[in-house]
Amino acid sequence: MEPTNLILIGVIAFLVLILLLNTFVVVGGKSLAVIERRWFGRNMPQGRVIAMKNEIGIQARTLGPGLHLLIPFIYRARKLDFTVILENEVGILESIDGTPVPPGKIFAKVVPNHNSFQNGELFLSEGGEKGPQIEILPPGFYRINPVLFHVKKVPVVVIDKGQIGLVTAMDGDPIIPGRLLSKYVEGHSNFESGELFLKNGGQKGPQSQILLPGTYRINLDLFRVELKEATIIPSQKIGLITALDGDPLPETEYVAKSVPNHEDFQNVSKFLSNGGQRGPQFDVLKPGTYYINPLMFKAELDDVAIVERGQVAVVISNVGEEPSHLQTIAESEREREKEEAKDKPSDSTFMTEAEQRLKYGIERYVVPKGYRGIQKEVAGPGIYYLNRRAFIVYIVDTTNITIDWDDAQDTKFDPLKVVSRDGFEISVSVKVIIRVRPDQAPYMVAKIGSIDNLINHVIHPMIDSSFRNQASSTSAMNFLQDRQEEQHKAEERTRLELEKYHVECVSVLICQIKLPQELMDTQTKKIIAQQQMAMYQEQQKAEQTRIATEKTRSEAELQKQLVEAEIGVKIAEQTKAKTIRFAEGEAESTRIRAEGEAKGIIAKGNAEGSKILAIGEATAKAYELPNKSIGQQGVTAIEIAKQIASGQIKVTPDFLVQGDENAGNLLSGYLMKLIAGKSEVKTEKKTE
């Protein structure tokens, strides 16, 4: 065969091959073919970019897997892979062609029968709109014309445990004026069906409904999801809620009224539909986890009210009815108490409880349950989940409360400094013990507010004034010595004063009184002197006691001799009586005998007298002669010498006195001679 023929055959074969290739299109199992009509058809309407059947241009329809026959040179096919949406993804579509979206709308309306956008012709023929689509593609394989639809793959929305999802709609009806959040609509399956959301009147903007923990396939072009932490109320805490939307709060109210069925503020729709009010809420959240929309409710943590043993809680309610009409109730109560008082002993000072409250101006503040004010009923020991915006709680100790004025570091007040009448500064350490009865605690709070106020503004000034007044009326030493009396005075005054505040005074104690050192030194010296005097007196008494004891002991030791002496005395008395009787007999006989002898003696005496008289007369005459011859002194000397010589007078002179040569010299010489002679005689006798 000639070369020319071979070339012709080759050309023909090539043309046939080209024809066959343009006539038959084989599409694989995971592919599709986008076809374009190039010739011989209608022109597309103005504004369209995707051709329908018999229109020139890129066709809306696609060819699926298999063998397809096309008119050669009129259609051209381009093979592409399927659109694959994985398990953790969603497909968000945007149509390149379609009718315009109505003004005010962002997303295209949903049209039926397009088989998840796999039938482009039906999408366009049914009025599909150009732009972002509401419908999404769940996981799977899709034969979607990528020229007609742009598919964006986004991850699914995952809300972990302890989180919530805040949703904001990019399209929908306008939010009602005055509202912060859109109304709640049903049927959109947690925003997974954007079509039903819009169809059921979903509103554009922040949504009142939130997403709870879970996985959601949401059109993130239609709904923006923001993850937030759930509201967690720890143990020993409460959640105070403030609503950011709702009906207006009345000016006379502090907190909003309680509404039912809002599921602990987790259901915004029911809260609003039941008349929930904007502002601080009455209801609180107890410990737990709550899925609350923070765009609607603001939660703040607060401590629970814990009332320990020995305490009560006085509750002041900021909610409830006004107590203005309670005056009538108080009058009725007062009349009732007066009737009951008739059976009690007569006492002019008796005052009913209602009268006491009226007297101290606190009736209007202490109210029954359900009224606004200080609640008459107190709360005992326990844990209370009280809203501190609705209720103010004062914890009051009902056990003894001790207040000290001393130098300790942990005490509130320093020792009292007072001045005595005599001008000395005295430091007084005082301890006051008070107690509040549980039933009187509300009235104490109504009167003074709190125990701290009572201590700072009542008890401290009162104790300070009381001791200043008492000290100024007495001397420093008397104040110290009359400590018990001063303590009693202060206690009585404190008791009377605290009764006005419904507080019991248990006791007032003076712990220590410090006087100036110079005064104490003087007192110390005085006391020491008194003690020494007392000691000396006691020693004297001891000595006297000892003497008495010794005397008693001696008497005891001589008791035998005393007995013997007494017996001897008795014997002597008997002997005396006997002797007297005997002597009387003897005397009588002697008298008689003496009378006889006396007569004889008288006679004899008369004779002897005559004799002596005669001798005396003779002697006198004998003395007269020497007297005349030697004088009276010489005679006297001679007589003395005779007495000395006879030994009747013993004279040994220590000194020899000599005078003139007269009779004295003669006597001296005579005496010396006589003495010498007597000495010789005595010497001879000693020699013998």
Residue pairs with C-beta under 8 A, 6 or more apart in sequence:
18 72
19 72
22 70
22 72
22 73
22 75
22 76
23 69
23 70
23 71
23 72
24 67
24 68
24 69
24 70
25 33
25 63
25 67
25 68
25 69
25 70
25 77
26 66
26 67
26 68
27 33
27 63
27 64
27 65
27 66
27 67
27 68
27 79
28 65
28 79
29 65
30 65
30 81
30 82
30 141
31 65
31 79
31 80
31 81
31 82
32 62
32 63
32 64
32 65
32 79
32 80
32 81
32 82
32 143
32 145
33 62
33 63
33 68
33 77
33 78
33 79
33 80
34 58
34 59
34 62
34 77
34 78
34 80
34 145
34 146
34 147
35 58
35 59
35 61
35 62
35 63
35 70
35 75
35 76
35 77
35 78
36 57
36 58
36 59
36 75
36 76
36 77
36 78
37 51
37 54
37 55
37 56
37 57
37 59
37 74
37 75
38 56
38 73
38 74
38 75
38 76
39 56
39 73
39 74
40 56
40 74
41 51
41 54
41 55
41 56
42 54
42 55
42 56
43 55
43 56
44 50
44 51
44 52
44 55
44 56
44 57
48 97
49 57
49 58
49 96
49 97
50 57
50 58
50 59
50 60
50 96
50 97
50 120
50 124
50 145
50 147
50 148
51 57
51 58
51 59
51 60
52 59
52 60
52 121
52 124
52 125
53 59
53 61
53 121
58 147
60 97
60 120
60 121
60 123
60 124
60 145
60 148
61 119
61 120
61 121
61 145
62 120
62 143
62 144
62 145
63 77
64 143
68 77
70 77
80 146
82 141
82 142
82 143
82 144
83 91
83 137
83 141
83 142
83 143
83 144
83 146
83 151
84 140
84 141
84 142
85 91
85 137
85 138
85 139
85 140
85 141
85 142
85 153
86 139
86 153
87 139
88 139
88 155
88 156
89 139
89 153
89 154
89 155
89 156
90 136
90 137
90 138
90 139
90 153
90 154
90 155
90 156
90 217
90 218
90 219
90 220
91 136
91 137
91 138
91 142
91 151
91 152
91 153
92 132
92 133
92 136
92 137
92 151
92 152
92 153
92 154
92 219
92 220
92 221
93 117
93 132
93 133
93 135
93 136
93 137
93 144
93 149
93 150
93 151
93 152
94 131
94 132
94 133
94 149
94 150
94 152
95 108
95 123
95 128
95 129
95 130
95 131
95 133
95 148
95 149
96 130
96 147
96 148
96 149
96 150
97 124
97 130
97 148
98 108
98 123
98 124
98 127
98 128
98 129
98 130
98 131
99 127
99 128
99 129
99 130
100 129
100 130
101 107
101 108
101 109
101 129
101 130
101 131
105 171
106 131
106 132
106 170
106 171
107 131
107 132
107 133
107 134
107 170
107 171
107 194
107 198
107 221
107 222
108 128
108 129
108 130
108 131
108 132
108 133
108 134
109 127
109 129
109 134
110 133
110 134
110 135
110 195
111 123
111 126
111 127
111 128
111 129
112 126
113 119
113 122
113 126
114 120
114 122
114 123
114 126
114 128
115 122
116 135
116 137
116 142
116 144
117 123
117 133
117 135
117 137
117 142
117 144
117 149
118 142
118 143
118 144
120 144
120 145
120 148
120 149
123 148
124 148
132 221
132 222
133 149
134 194
134 195
134 198
134 219
134 222
135 194
135 195
135 219
136 194
136 217
136 218
136 219
137 151
138 217
142 151
144 151
152 221
154 220
156 215
156 216
156 217
156 218
157 165
157 211
157 215
157 216
157 217
157 218
157 220
157 225
158 214
158 215
158 216
159 165
159 211
159 212
159 213
159 214
159 215
159 216
159 227
160 213
161 213
162 213
162 229
162 230
162 232
162 289
163 213
163 227
163 228
163 229
163 230
164 210
164 211
164 212
164 213
164 227
164 228
164 229
164 230
164 291
164 292
164 293
165 210
165 211
165 212
165 216
165 225
165 226
165 227
165 228
166 206
166 207
166 210
166 211
166 225
166 226
166 227
166 228
166 293
166 294
166 295
167 191
167 206
167 207
167 209
167 210
167 211
167 223
167 224
167 225
168 205
168 206
168 207
168 223
168 224
168 226
169 182
169 197
169 202
169 203
169 204
169 205
169 207
169 222
169 223
170 204
170 221
170 222
170 223
170 224
171 198
171 204
171 222
172 182
172 197
172 198
172 201
172 202
172 203
172 204
172 205
173 201
173 202
173 203
173 204
174 203
174 204
175 181
175 182
175 183
175 203
175 204
175 205
176 183
176 203
179 245
180 206
180 244
180 245
180 295
180 296
181 205
181 206
181 207
181 208
181 245
181 268
181 293
181 295
181 296
182 202
182 203
182 204
182 205
182 206
182 207
182 208
183 201
183 203
183 208
183 269
184 208
184 209
184 268
184 269
185 197
185 200
185 201
185 202
185 203
186 200
187 193
187 196
187 200
188 194
188 196
188 197
188 200
188 202
189 196
190 209
190 211
190 214
190 216
190 218
191 197
191 207
191 209
191 211
191 216
191 218
191 223
192 216
192 217
192 218
194 218
194 219
194 222
194 223
197 222
206 295
208 268
208 269
208 272
208 293
208 296
209 268
209 269
209 293
210 291
210 293
211 225
212 291
216 225
218 225
228 294
230 289
230 290
230 291
230 292
231 239
231 285
231 289
231 290
231 291
231 292
231 294
231 299
232 288
232 289
232 290
233 239
233 285
233 286
233 287
233 288
233 289
233 290
233 299
233 301
234 287
234 301
235 287
236 287
236 303
236 304
236 306
236 383
237 287
237 301
237 302
237 303
237 304
238 284
238 285
238 286
238 287
238 301
238 302
238 303
238 304
238 385
238 386
238 387
239 284
239 285
239 286
239 290
239 299
239 300
239 301
239 302
240 280
240 281
240 284
240 299
240 300
240 301
240 302
240 387
240 388
240 389
241 265
241 280
241 281
241 283
241 284
241 285
241 297
241 298
241 299
241 300
242 279
242 280
242 281
242 297
242 298
242 300
243 256
243 265
243 271
243 276
243 277
243 278
243 279
243 281
243 296
243 297
244 278
244 295
244 296
244 297
244 298
245 272
245 278
245 296
246 256
246 271
246 272
246 276
246 277
246 278
246 279
247 275
247 276
247 277
247 278
248 277
248 278
249 256
249 277
249 278
249 279
253 319
254 280
254 318
254 319
254 389
254 390
255 279
255 280
255 281
255 282
255 318
255 319
255 387
255 389
255 390
256 276
256 277
256 278
256 279
256 280
256 281
256 282
257 275
257 277
257 282
258 281
258 282
258 283
259 271
259 274
259 275
259 276
260 274
261 267
261 270
261 274
262 268
262 270
262 271
262 274
262 276
262 283
263 270
264 283
264 285
264 290
264 292
265 271
265 281
265 283
265 285
265 290
265 292
265 296
265 297
266 290
266 291
266 292
268 293
268 296
268 297
271 296
280 389
280 390
281 297
281 387
282 319
282 387
282 390
283 387
284 385
284 386
284 387
285 299
286 385
290 299
292 299
302 388
304 383
304 384
304 385
304 386
305 313
305 379
305 383
305 384
305 385
305 386
305 388
305 393
305 395
306 382
306 383
306 384
307 313
307 379
307 380
307 381
307 382
307 383
307 384
307 395
308 381
309 381
310 381
310 397
310 398
310 399
311 381
311 395
311 396
311 397
311 398
311 399
312 378
312 379
312 380
312 395
312 396
312 398
312 438
312 441
313 378
313 379
313 380
313 384
313 393
313 394
313 395
313 396
314 374
314 375
314 378
314 393
314 394
314 396
314 441
314 442
314 445
315 374
315 375
315 378
315 379
315 386
315 391
315 392
315 393
315 394
316 373
316 374
316 375
316 391
316 392
316 393
316 394
316 445
317 367
317 371
317 372
317 373
317 374
317 375
317 390
317 391
318 372
318 389
318 390
318 391
318 392
319 372
319 390
319 391
320 370
320 371
320 372
320 373
321 370
321 371
321 372
322 371
322 372
323 364
323 365
323 367
323 371
323 372
323 373
324 364
326 363
326 364
326 367
326 368
326 371
327 363
327 364
330 354
330 357
330 358
330 363
331 354
333 353
333 354
334 352
334 354
334 355
334 358
337 352
337 353
337 354
337 355
338 352
341 350
341 352
344 350
351 359
354 363
357 363
357 366
357 443
360 443
360 447
360 500
362 443
362 446
362 447
364 373
365 373
365 374
365 446
366 373
366 374
366 375
366 376
366 442
366 443
366 446
367 373
367 374
367 375
367 376
368 375
368 376
368 377
369 375
369 376
369 377
374 442
374 445
374 446
375 442
376 442
378 396
378 438
378 439
378 441
378 442
379 393
380 438
384 393
386 393
394 445
394 449
394 450
396 436
396 441
396 444
396 445
396 451
397 436
397 451
398 435
398 436
398 437
398 438
398 441
399 435
400 433
400 434
400 435
400 506
401 433
401 434
401 435
401 436
401 451
402 431
402 432
402 433
403 412
403 413
403 431
403 432
403 433
403 434
403 455
403 459
403 460
404 411
404 412
404 413
404 429
404 430
404 431
405 411
405 413
405 414
405 415
405 416
405 428
405 429
405 430
405 431
405 463
406 414
406 415
406 429
406 430
406 431
406 511
406 512
407 414
407 415
407 429
412 455
413 460
415 427
415 428
415 429
415 430
415 512
415 514
416 427
416 428
416 429
416 430
416 463
416 464
416 467
416 468
417 425
417 426
417 427
418 425
418 426
418 428
418 467
418 468
418 470
418 471
418 472
419 425
419 426
419 468
419 471
419 472
420 426
420 471
420 472
420 474
420 475
420 476
420 479
421 471
421 472
421 473
421 474
421 475
422 475
422 476
424 475
424 476
424 515
424 516
424 519
425 516
426 471
426 476
426 479
426 480
426 513
426 514
426 515
427 512
427 513
427 514
428 467
428 471
428 510
428 512
428 513
428 514
429 510
429 511
429 512
429 513
429 514
430 463
430 467
430 490
430 508
430 509
430 510
430 511
431 508
431 509
431 511
432 459
432 463
432 494
432 505
432 507
432 508
432 509
433 505
433 506
433 507
433 508
433 509
434 459
434 498
434 503
434 504
434 505
434 506
435 503
435 504
435 506
436 444
436 451
436 502
436 503
436 504
437 502
437 504
440 502
440 503
441 502
443 502
444 454
444 501
444 502
444 503
447 500
447 501
447 502
448 454
448 457
448 458
448 501
454 501
454 503
458 497
458 498
458 501
459 494
459 498
462 493
462 494
462 497
463 490
463 494
463 508
466 489
466 490
466 493
466 494
467 486
467 490
470 479
470 486
470 489
470 490
471 479
474 482
476 515
476 516
476 519
477 515
477 519
477 523
479 486
479 513
480 513
480 515
483 510
483 513
486 510
487 508
487 509
487 510
490 508
490 510
491 505
491 507
491 508
494 505
494 508
495 504
495 505
498 504
498 505
515 523
555 562
623 635
626 634
626 635
626 638
627 635
630 663
631 663
633 663
633 664
633 667
634 663
634 666
634 667
637 663
637 666
637 667
637 670
637 671
638 670
640 649
641 667
641 670
641 671
641 674
643 649
644 650
644 651
644 671
644 674
644 675
644 678
645 674
645 678
656 668
658 665
658 668
659 665
659 668
